[in-house]
Amino acid sequence: MVLGFQTSVVKLRCSTMLYRAAVSMLVSTLSASAFHSSHYVVSQFCRSGCFHQRACIGVTRIPLASTSTSTSGPSFCEKCGTPTQLRIPEGDERERHVCGNPTCGHISYQNPKVIVGTIATYQDKVLLCQRNIEPCKGKWGYCQGFLELGETSRQGAARETWEEAGVTVDPSKLELLSIFNLAGMQIQMIYRVELENDTFKAGPESSDVKFVPWDEIPWDELAFPTVVWGLEHARAMKDVATPVVQERTKFVTMDGKWKVEEG
């Protein structure tokens, strides 16, 4: 009788261990999937044209439904694997993805992504890359991408310049040029730098790289509205020793209309 009981306990413990291992693997997979999904959603949000269609949070408080949080948050708790619930936590005022396990109660906060970029110039020419990836594959722009963990914004901008154009940049020489706030989904920090030479090599994400005179920029073939904003401001500031930082915000008003504001 005792032996049978002990055997049952051993089986139960083994089952529990296997369950926990399976949950751990599931959480890891879902967390990675959620990250890549949110990464893709943000990229898609910046696609030329989509900029003008999606309703998102603005400068004033906008209903949460406008931010698509319910679709971008994790379906399972990142700590214990329990399914999450979309609700307003105590002491909060927004819906969050909250762990359904009362003993855990982990809250997953979804925050805007940070984009960093560099407008690099050499002898009155600007460095442009032709995108070899979606969104806007085949379109042109300056080097930019998502800030990675452990980087400063200048370090990230320098890394993106190396990855996309094979150009080495000293982060300490980067000058802040523009800050773009995009409907609560992205914060973009764009820097400028004058290069010491015109050496470059297209990276995997670029199908072509070239230096272009300011008056030969292919304005109709640029990837995103923000690229136009950044290059226009860089051109206006090219003879200014210390550039005026451009700040621009794009958001949806309470009546559902797109609005762009300086600052």
SESE-566876 format. One record per residue (C-alpha): x, y, z; residue in three letters. Coordinates in pm, whole numbers, padded with zeros to 5 digits, always signed. Example, Ala and Ser with C-alpha at 12.3 -4.5 7.8 and 13.67 -1.06 7.14 Angstrom:
residues 2
+01230-00450+00780Ala/+01367-00106+00714Ser/
end
This chain:
residues 263
+00000+00000+00000Met/+00284+00235+00100Val/+00482+00134-00205Leu/+00187+00214-00430Gly/+00145+00553-00266Phe/+00517+00633-00310Gln/+00501+00532-00674Thr/+00206+00765-00729Ser/+00396+01050-00564Val/+00698+00991-00787Val/+00477+00988-01096Lys/+00307+01310-00983Leu/+00640+01481-00927Arg/+00765+01369-01269Cys/+00448+01496-01432Ser/+00484+01829-01250Thr/+00845+01864-01364Met/+00752+01787-01723Leu/+00465+02037-01708Tyr/+00691+02310-01573Arg/+00951+02239-01842Ala/+00685+02253-02111Ala/+00547+02578-01973Val/+00898+02727-01962Ser/+00958+02635-02327Met/+00616+02771-02422Leu/+00678+03101-02243Val/+01016+03141-02412Ser/+00866+03073-02753Thr/+00570+03302-02700Leu/+00786+03580-02557Ser/+01012+03566-02860Ala/+00711+03550-03089Ser/+00551+03847-02915Ala/+00874+04046-02948Phe/+00910+03977-03318His/+00539+04042-03370Ser/+00558+04382-03200Ser/+00880+04450-03392His/+00697+04377-03718Tyr/+00389+04578-03620Val/+00603+04883-03547Val/+00787+04841-03877Ser/+00460+04807-04063Gln/+00327+05115-03885Phe/+00604+05321-04044Cys/+00537+05199-04396Arg/+00483+05487-04634Ser/+00108+05532-04667Gly/+00013+05336-04353Cys/+00129+05642-04165Phe/-00186+05819-04271His/-00440+05549-04200Gln/-00397+05391-03856Arg/-00553+05540-03544Ala/-00308+05554-03253Cys/-00251+05736-02929Ile/-00191+06111-02946Gly/-00041+06376-02724Val/-00361+06394-02520Thr/-00504+06079-02363Arg/-00665+05865-02632Ile/-00879+05551-02567Pro/-00658+05245-02531Leu/-00825+05069-02823Ala/-00642+05310-03049Ser/-00303+05169-02948Thr/-00373+04804-03041Ser/-00234+04696-02702Thr/-00471+04400-02685Ser/-00311+04247-02994Thr/+00052+04338-02926Ser/+00080+04220-02565Gly/+00174+03865-02459Pro/-00099+03601-02433Ser/+00091+03418-02159Phe/+00272+03546-01852Cys/+00641+03606-01916Glu/+00725+03477-01568Lys/+00508+03171-01501Cys/+00331+03088-01828Gly/-00024+03145-01703Thr/-00263+03301-01962Pro/-00282+03679-01924Thr/-00592+03892-01880Gln/-00640+04232-02036Leu/-00757+04453-01749Arg/-00678+04769-01557Ile/-00450+04684-01262Pro/-00519+04837-00924Glu/-00378+05189-00905Gly/-00344+05213-01283Asp/-00559+05383-01545Glu/-00480+05177-01855Arg/-00554+04823-01961Glu/-00251+04596-01928Arg/-00179+04229-01990His/-00185+04090-01636Val/-00098+03735-01530Cys/-00413+03539-01444Gly/-00236+03366-01156Asn/-00311+03568-00839Pro/+00010+03449-00671Thr/+00214+03586-00961Cys/+00021+03888-01090Gly/+00300+03995-01326His/+00205+04299-01536Ile/+00340+04328-01891Ser/+00397+04689-01990Tyr/+00403+04766-02363Gln/+00613+05070-02448Asn/+00709+05262-02765Pro/+01011+05144-02964Lys/+01318+05364-03004Val/+01462+05421-03352Ile/+01808+05570-03398Val/+01959+05692-03723Gly/+02246+05882-03879Thr/+02247+06135-04161Ile/+02609+06106-04269Ala/+02767+06351-04511Thr/+03097+06388-04695Tyr/+03198+06698-04891Gln/+02842+06824-04932Asp/+02702+06484-05027Lys/+02468+06273-04814Val/+02493+05897-04763Leu/+02181+05707-04871Leu/+02099+05337-04855Cys/+01851+05150-05071Gln/+01648+04919-04849Arg/+01687+04547-04912Asn/+01420+04452-04658Ile/+01054+04525-04597Glu/+00887+04756-04530Pro/+00949+04976-04833Cys/+01203+04747-04996Lys/+01376+04929-05282Gly/+01317+05273-05132Lys/+01594+05502-05010Trp/+01683+05648-04673Gly/+01960+05721-04427Tyr/+02096+05453-04193Cys/+01854+05379-03910Gln/+01708+05099-03704Gly/+01591+04981-03362Phe/+01801+05062-03056Leu/+01937+04747-02892Glu/+01959+04668-02521Leu/+02280+04793-02362Gly/+02335+05073-02616Glu/+02320+05449-02586Thr/+02129+05621-02866Ser/+02457+05740-03022Arg/+02610+05393-03005Gln/+02302+05248-03169Gly/+02308+05504-03448Ala/+02678+05431-03511Ala/+02610+05056-03518Arg/+02326+05096-03768Glu/+02556+05305-03991Thr/+02813+05025-03988Trp/+02559+04747-04043Glu/+02377+04913-04333Glu/+02655+05105-04507Ala/+02987+04966-04379Gly/+03080+05311-04250Val/+03262+05350-03919Thr/+03137+05640-03709Val/+03264+05769-03375Asp/+02952+05792-03153Pro/+03097+06090-02966Ser/+03097+06293-03289Lys/+02728+06246-03359Leu/+02517+06560-03322Glu/+02148+06533-03240Leu/+01948+06666-03532Leu/+01585+06551-03504Ser/+01342+06388-03262Ile/+01021+06240-03404Phe/+00732+06121-03186Asn/+00509+05891-03387Leu/+00163+05837-03239Ala/+00284+05671-02921Gly/+00440+05384-03119Met/+00792+05511-03189Gln/+01045+05766-03072Ile/+01304+05843-03339Gln/+01637+06009-03261Met/+01831+06117-03570Ile/+02191+06238-03562Tyr/+02420+06400-03816Arg/+02792+06347-03873Val/+03053+06461-04125Glu/+03263+06166-04240Leu/+03640+06164-04293Glu/+03619+05972-04622Asn/+03367+05833-04870Asp/+03443+05464-04814Thr/+03137+05242-04779Phe/+03011+04888-04834Lys/+02647+04783-04853Ala/+02539+04556-04568Gly/+02282+04273-04587Pro/+01990+04513-04532Glu/+02098+04744-04816Ser/+02084+04659-05185Ser/+02279+04975-05275Asp/+02462+05258-05099Val/+02580+05586-05245Lys/+02669+05947-05173Phe/+02424+06189-05332Val/+02450+06569-05373Pro/+02177+06749-05181Trp/+02007+06865-05499Asp/+01996+06509-05637Glu/+01818+06339-05345Ile/+01542+06115-05488Pro/+01266+06271-05281Trp/+00989+06070-05449Asp/+01171+05743-05376Glu/+01235+05788-05003Leu/+01107+05514-04773Ala/+00922+05701-04498Phe/+00781+06047-04429Pro/+01028+06076-04141Thr/+01316+06029-04385Val/+01189+06329-04579Val/+01158+06531-04258Trp/+01509+06439-04146Gly/+01679+06509-04479Leu/+01497+06839-04526Glu/+01610+06954-04183His/+01964+06827-04237Ala/+01984+07023-04561Arg/+01857+07337-04387Ala/+02116+07291-04108Met/+02414+07181-04320Lys/+02594+07516-04290Asp/+02504+07568-03924Val/+02781+07479-03676Ala/+02544+07367-03402Thr/+02214+07243-03548Pro/+01877+07341-03409Val/+01712+07018-03296Val/+01394+06955-03491Gln/+01105+06808-03290Glu/+00797+06682-03468Arg/+00497+06485-03342Thr/+00238+06298-03546Lys/-00077+06174-03374Phe/-00448+06112-03406Val/-00677+06369-03246Thr/-00985+06279-03041Met/-01203+06328-03349Asp/-00996+06073-03545Gly/-00796+06312-03764Lys/-00421+06295-03825Trp/-00222+06592-03707Lys/+00144+06688-03728Val/+00285+06940-03484Glu/+00627+07093-03435Glu/+00764+07008-03093Gly/
end
